[in-house]
Amino acid sequence: MAAPEAWRARSCWFCEVAAATTMEATSREAAPAKSSASGPSAPPALFELCGRAVSAHMGVLESGVWALPGPILQSILPLLNIYYLERIEETALKKGLSTQAIWRRLWDELMKTRPSGLESVTCWRAKFMEAFFSHVLRGTIDVSSDKRLCDQRFSPLLHSSRHVRQLTICNMLQGATELVAEPNRRVLETLASSLHTLKFRHLLFSDVAAQQSLRQLLHQLIHHGAVSQVSLYSWPVPESALFILILTMSAGFWQPGPGSLPCRLCGEASRGRAPLRDEGSLLLGSRRPRRDAAERCAAALMATRRKSEVKQMPRAVPTTRVTRRSTQESLAIGGTDSKRELYPPATSYEASGTKQPSSAPAATSSASSSTSSKRAPASSASQPKPLKRFKRAAGKKGARTRQGSAAESEDLYDFVFIVAGEKEDGEEMEIGEVACGALDGSDPSCLGLPALEASQRFRSISTLELFTVPLSTEAALTLCHLLSSWVSLESLTLSYNGLGSNIFRLLDSLRALSGQAGCRLRALHLSDLFSPLPILELTRAIVRALPLLRVLSIRVDHPSQRDNPAVPENAGPPSHISGDEEIPENCLEQLEMGFPRGAQPAPLLCSVLKASGSLQQLSLDSATFASPQDFGLVLQTLKEYNLSLKRLSFHDMNLADCQSEVLFLLQNLTLQEITFSFCRLFEKRPAQFLPEMVAAMKGNSTLKGLRLPGNRLGNAGLLALADVFSEDSSSSLCQLDISSNCIKPDGLLEFAKRLERWGRGAFGHLRLFQNWLDQDAVTAREAIRRLRATCHVVSDSWDSSQAFADYVSTM
């Protein structure tokens, strides 16, 4: 009896509020009002008046509203502002109520945009609150403009921050300064636990203050937070300091900026406390030393890169000399031995688990001081050659101002590139040769490494993506050095970065990373306009460098530049990158390759396939072979060596002369999904080839999906394909894609009738995008209605007048 009494009590409480609201509304309406031409408007319903009153006084009535019965609460939910609607979510779910429709309507009315990935939105509340957070942070939405967004009792940023999983920073780093400000400390703490992906889009040149704010933001979100992915998009002219800052912070390096407050999460008691030597390794959860072998002998070359000095320095090479170890010992370049690396063994101490010798810091300090003293007198006679920088945008020369020597030394734009400076064999070289040769790439043995002397090391991200961010030699050196010991990295995407000959440095850094204990890199996505290596040789080199890789996606749009006279001679592949070397067994499960125009050597592709016994998915885009026999050789290799292959895809390949090879594939009893996308399958002998193809599919009981978009199937081909679902067929096909195949409504209707006649039943999904169904809308609707009784149909309202060329070709 207690529950019904409580229910009645809550209902009576609600009725009391309704009565008071009604009396107030009646007294307001008692005053005479002018009647409009259409007559007086209908007064609000009693329940609506009560709901508005409750919504306006939720600060006092919230606990009572939560206890209301479900039917009453359901009518109040649409009247609440976003803050109370978000807070009441858990209570509504317990009462069997859903707020998804309300949040979707709020999105349509307030955001007024089509959300990205509409079909994948599983929670409109989280989607709305995440977008609302970004708009408030950038100042692109006025919360006072709508009463559903405005409530003095709540902070818009704090209330929505726990729903943010992905944050995008654009242009001049808008929002970074606001997030690290003291009033938003709780907002940043919440983001540190909720945010997983940090994106940068269309970045521009920024000032020192904005970079310092970004430094603190990345430290909080990556080093002390849960951010696991950093993505950079569309940065045509990267700013050196900002780019290196994002990279080094993503890799787990932390170097407080000049004048910055101590991080209380790091446990620093004062601003000037020096970091402990093993502090970074302890924070990483291991006992390896913070500085690697290259950084311990790094103080030999400390080149000053002040902006004012660069303008005044002549490009003469200094005569001052420093000693270094021999090239073969201090900077081991990968030769015929696959274990040798382009960079110094960054984790030689890490791999062995031994600690760094305590005398190393003293030696480094003394070497640095002695080098500085030797360099001073020589600078008056001959100035050093200035090092290369990122190209600056016009009109931005005064954007970066430095205050004092402290800012000069801490600025990441002044990272210098260093080589070993310990006197080992008495071999000497000039400072200018070391610095300039390393940056120009003229001497691969003198590649520079960024000095991270005063950096601590913390948690790092697992996914790094660079889309359309041109990498100069300087940027590529920094990235490669970080990659060589970035053991937490699981996925790397480099898309249209203009690597050029830096691809060899990348390969060596990946080889060095693969040799590290605990290397987690399992997915690599690489695409570019040009490559100094042919794509198949590049694929072989990657597979040899990363034998534990699971996913490899590689695309080159234009042929190799190996024979291009504009490419310097020293940009060629090192001796250890050879197309004749045997590939060891690897762990590849998914391989996607996009080829440039030109015939590809089938034996090289076959060698990759033979070494990839665990391959489950293969995709070839725009691949061209010298003859159908070469294509047949590839298919025979797949049958003999890739017994685990389940999905096979061909896109934009001319297979008109490879019909026997296509039939061979359709008879493969291990494949579950085959895609022939824009492969001109039925361009030749369609009357003979279609029955042979249907017969092969009818005898294949393992094939589940067939995708044939863009092959000019036409009505005749579609009706022939319907025989696959006949009664005498053993096919288990459940997914069929016939998009862009010049199919007309009458042919689709006949196809639907044949499926009904055979009583096949539901067979899964049917995709009909970009067909000529608009020529007879009534017939098309009838065909789709009949098809939906047997399968799930996905179509669109495409304008077929765009396909005149295809129409002529199928007349």
Secondary structure as GFF3:
##gff-version 3
##sequence-region A 1 811
A	DSSP	alpha_helix	2	29	.	.	.	ID=ss1
A	DSSP	alpha_helix	46	56	.	.	.	ID=ss2
A	DSSP	alpha_helix	58	66	.	.	.	ID=ss3
A	DSSP	alpha_helix	70	76	.	.	.	ID=ss4
A	DSSP	three_ten_helix	77	79	.	.	.	ID=ss5
A	DSSP	alpha_helix	82	87	.	.	.	ID=ss6
A	DSSP	alpha_helix	89	94	.	.	.	ID=ss7
A	DSSP	alpha_helix	100	106	.	.	.	ID=ss8
A	DSSP	pi_helix	107	111	.	.	.	ID=ss9
A	DSSP	three_ten_helix	118	120	.	.	.	ID=ss10
A	DSSP	alpha_helix	124	138	.	.	.	ID=ss11
A	DSSP	three_ten_helix	143	145	.	.	.	ID=ss12
A	DSSP	alpha_helix	156	161	.	.	.	ID=ss13
A	DSSP	beta_strand	166	170	.	.	.	ID=ss14
A	DSSP	alpha_helix	176	180	.	.	.	ID=ss15
A	DSSP	three_ten_helix	182	184	.	.	.	ID=ss16
A	DSSP	alpha_helix	185	194	.	.	.	ID=ss17
A	DSSP	beta_strand	197	201	.	.	.	ID=ss18
A	DSSP	alpha_helix	208	218	.	.	.	ID=ss19
A	DSSP	pi_helix	219	223	.	.	.	ID=ss20
A	DSSP	beta_strand	229	233	.	.	.	ID=ss21
A	DSSP	alpha_helix	240	250	.	.	.	ID=ss22
A	DSSP	beta_strand	253	254	.	.	.	ID=ss23
A	DSSP	three_ten_helix	264	266	.	.	.	ID=ss24
A	DSSP	alpha_helix	279	283	.	.	.	ID=ss25
A	DSSP	alpha_helix	293	296	.	.	.	ID=ss26
A	DSSP	three_ten_helix	298	300	.	.	.	ID=ss27
A	DSSP	alpha_helix	307	312	.	.	.	ID=ss28
A	DSSP	beta_strand	321	323	.	.	.	ID=ss29
A	DSSP	alpha_helix	327	330	.	.	.	ID=ss30
A	DSSP	alpha_helix	348	352	.	.	.	ID=ss31
A	DSSP	alpha_helix	359	381	.	.	.	ID=ss32
A	DSSP	alpha_helix	404	410	.	.	.	ID=ss33
A	DSSP	three_ten_helix	412	414	.	.	.	ID=ss34
A	DSSP	beta_strand	417	418	.	.	.	ID=ss35
A	DSSP	beta_strand	428	430	.	.	.	ID=ss36
A	DSSP	alpha_helix	431	440	.	.	.	ID=ss37
A	DSSP	three_ten_helix	444	446	.	.	.	ID=ss38
A	DSSP	beta_strand	449	450	.	.	.	ID=ss39
A	DSSP	beta_strand	456	457	.	.	.	ID=ss40
A	DSSP	beta_strand	463	467	.	.	.	ID=ss41
A	DSSP	alpha_helix	473	483	.	.	.	ID=ss42
A	DSSP	beta_strand	491	495	.	.	.	ID=ss43
A	DSSP	alpha_helix	502	514	.	.	.	ID=ss44
A	DSSP	beta_strand	523	528	.	.	.	ID=ss45
A	DSSP	alpha_helix	535	545	.	.	.	ID=ss46
A	DSSP	beta_strand	551	556	.	.	.	ID=ss47
A	DSSP	three_ten_helix	569	571	.	.	.	ID=ss48
A	DSSP	beta_strand	590	594	.	.	.	ID=ss49
A	DSSP	beta_strand	599	600	.	.	.	ID=ss50
A	DSSP	alpha_helix	602	610	.	.	.	ID=ss51
A	DSSP	beta_strand	617	621	.	.	.	ID=ss52
A	DSSP	beta_strand	624	625	.	.	.	ID=ss53
A	DSSP	alpha_helix	628	641	.	.	.	ID=ss54
A	DSSP	beta_strand	647	651	.	.	.	ID=ss55
A	DSSP	alpha_helix	659	666	.	.	.	ID=ss56
A	DSSP	beta_strand	673	677	.	.	.	ID=ss57
A	DSSP	alpha_helix	686	698	.	.	.	ID=ss58
A	DSSP	beta_strand	705	707	.	.	.	ID=ss59
A	DSSP	alpha_helix	714	721	.	.	.	ID=ss60
A	DSSP	three_ten_helix	722	725	.	.	.	ID=ss61
A	DSSP	beta_strand	735	737	.	.	.	ID=ss62
A	DSSP	alpha_helix	745	758	.	.	.	ID=ss63
A	DSSP	beta_strand	764	767	.	.	.	ID=ss64
A	DSSP	three_ten_helix	773	775	.	.	.	ID=ss65
A	DSSP	alpha_helix	777	787	.	.	.	ID=ss66
A	DSSP	beta_strand	791	794	.	.	.	ID=ss67
A	DSSP	three_ten_helix	800	803	.	.	.	ID=ss68
A	DSSP	alpha_helix	804	809	.	.	.	ID=ss69
###
